[in-house]
Amino acid sequence: MSSSTGAIMLKPSLVPGSLAKIFTSVKETGRLTLSDRYGLMSAILDESLNLEERLHIDRLLQAVRLGRISILNE
């Protein structure tokens, strides 16, 4: 017999155009905010991203890893 915790699993959804706004903001400021990171998390979990969008995310994460983009906790 399985018990249910009543938890609802919600799939994050990407707001149209938000990925482009994140890329533009990060390019202009050189900073990745907490809000940007949540947007990227939603984008990564979105199965409808095309290859170009996935490559942009990969490049952005690579720039963070190399220290070219700083991460803000705000």
C-alpha positions in Angstrom: 0.0 0.0 0.0 1.5 3.3 -1.0 0.9 6.5 0.9 0.4 9.9 -0.7 2.0 13.0 0.8 -0.3 15.2 -1.1 2.6 17.0 -2.7 2.0 18.5 -6.2 4.8 18.2 -8.7 4.9 21.3 -10.9 7.0 21.4 -14.0 8.8 24.8 -14.3 7.8 26.6 -17.4 9.8 29.1 -19.4 8.3 32.5 -20.1 8.5 33.3 -23.8 11.4 35.6 -24.5 12.9 35.2 -21.0 15.9 33.3 -22.2 16.9 36.1 -24.7 16.4 38.7 -21.9 18.7 36.7 -19.6 21.4 36.5 -22.3 21.2 40.2 -23.1 21.3 41.2 -19.4 24.3 39.0 -18.7 26.1 40.2 -21.8 25.6 43.8 -20.8 26.4 43.5 -17.0 28.7 40.5 -16.8 26.6 39.3 -13.9 24.2 36.4 -13.4 21.5 37.2 -10.8 19.4 34.7 -8.7 16.5 35.4 -11.0 18.6 34.7 -14.0 19.7 31.4 -12.5 16.1 30.3 -11.9 15.3 31.3 -15.5 18.2 29.1 -16.7 17.1 26.2 -14.5 13.6 26.4 -16.1 15.1 26.6 -19.5 17.3 23.6 -19.0 14.4 21.6 -17.8 12.3 22.7 -20.8 12.3 19.9 -23.3 11.3 22.2 -26.2 14.5 24.2 -26.4 16.2 24.1 -29.7 19.9 23.3 -30.3 20.9 27.0 -30.6 19.3 27.9 -27.3 21.0 24.9 -25.6 24.4 26.0 -27.1 23.8 29.5 -25.8 23.2 28.2 -22.3 26.3 26.0 -22.5 28.4 29.0 -23.5 27.0 31.1 -20.7 27.7 28.3 -18.1 31.2 28.0 -19.5 31.8 31.7 -19.1 30.7 31.4 -15.4 33.0 28.5 -14.9 35.9 30.5 -16.4 35.1 33.5 -14.2 34.1 35.8 -17.0 30.6 36.2 -15.5 30.1 36.8 -11.8 27.2 35.3 -9.8 25.1 37.5 -7.6 23.0 36.2 -4.8 20.3 38.9 -5.2 
